Amino acid sequence: MTATLAALGITPEALAANGVKLGVKLGDATPFSFDALIERARTMAGQPYTPPATAPADILAKIDYEAHGKIKFDTAHALFADGPGQFPVTFFHLGTFFRAPVRMHVVEKGAAREVIYDASYFDMPADSPARKLPDGTKPGSGFAGFRFQESRLGDQKKLDWKKNDWVAFLGASYFRAIGELYQYGLSARGIALDVAQAGKPEEFPNFTHVWFDTPADNRADSVTIYTLLDGPSITGAYRFVMHRTKGVVMDIDTAIFLRKDIDRFGIAPATSMYWFSETAKGTATDWRPEVHDSDGLALWTGSGERIWRPLNDPPRTMASAFGDNNPRGFGLLQRDRDFNNYQDGVHYERRPSLWVEPLEGWGEGAVQLIEIPTDDEIHDNIVAMWVPKAPARAGSQYRLRYRLHWLADEPYPTPLARCVATRLGNGGQPGQPRPHGVRKFMVEFKGGRWRSCRLV
């Protein structure tokens, strides 16, 4: 359960004196820095891609949705369960839907030590196929992802950290966080490559390694991690500084290197689900009035213009582009917060909005919105991302800094009235012949100076 203390260079007495309890086994120390990680990604980009070793496919196939759901991380083994810092870390297990192992590490004073996988960290049935996976550092062993739990220092009025988490990284380069309404919803990704690009499959690079900075302050509201991205066409080094505030705010610093040409290079992508709403139900047959994690794309352009684009479930895949120069921000928002408009116990009205804020000039490009047809709420069919104007060619390098806000609403609301509903219908007047091909749009605004307007 505890690491080899000699390898750590720390005595058990020192750990006890500092209130530190290591619930996982750790490997030997190796030097680590973010600058060195960037150079590692740069070097990898000049080499052929090597897929990560995975566990035996026949075993992973048996860890299906049902079997994976029975595997729970034992919080007695949580990283930082007794400090330092507020937020313990727990891990996801590998399975048929999460096959690529992610190497986890703890960083302290410039030294990194790998978290060694052990099946004993997880509660699972005696006959679980996961018990047949290799332990330790054998090829294919490891974790699928991780979560930061809520504060371990909370009083009785706070959430139980053992049962509640606020950020999760799981699958490819996907990650998500709860908003101020304590609900998961849409996801973000490290990068999006060739989404809905005709004649070319989308590529999903993986976060293959994660490093957790050891917190220095028990009361700090932030955590810092580093990740290594690797895929057939790309490598990258990322630093996430994540703040648990009213919602969740993430400051991201990344260096990206391309191995191959990318036709649609999506920066700061957000992925969501939109099936139907009360104003645009299409052919959906369902008892609920609305089903969506987000209901619109909001943009704040470099020139200060505010744009609201309602989402659709289109009859075929659609791509929309909003050209801009140095955008101030964009995001997929959930504006409808009325339970009566959803009537669903999964609480779509609590799903967070995600706002992307560049922390430096991104130059010319476009916010691109991809909408893919769906017939069920289980499919993520919406992607919003920044696509630079300059072609993304092999050998290109990018250094980017941006901030993600996971909140109930956009962080910098306009003082003007905002669109809260868009309704569509046939054009023309009631009782009169309807003109062919004419549509009527009824747009509802709320707030701003509309409050003082008189209806005439």
Secondary structure, 3 states (H helix, E strand, C coil): CCCCHHHHCCCHHHHHHCCCCCCCEEEEEEECCHHHHHHHHHHHHCCCCCCCCCCCHHHHHHCCHHHHHCCEECHHHCECCCCCCCCCEEEECCECCECCCEEEEEEECCEEEEEEECHHHEECCCCCHHHHCCCECCCCCCECEEEEECCCCCCCCCCCCCCCEEEEEECCCEEEECCCCCCCCCEEECCEECCCCCCCCCECCEEEEEEEECCCCCCCCEEEEEEEEEECCEEEEEEEEEEECCCEEEEEEEEEEECCCECCEEEEEEEECEEEECCECCCCCCCCCCEECCCEEEEECCCCCEEEEECCCCCCCEEEEEEEECCCEEEEECCCCCHHHCCCCCCHHHCCEEEEEECCCCCEEEEEEEECCCCCCCCCCEEEEEEECCCECCCCEEEEEEEEEEECCCCCCCCCCEEEEEEEEECCCCCCCCCCCCEEEEEEEECHHHHHCCCC
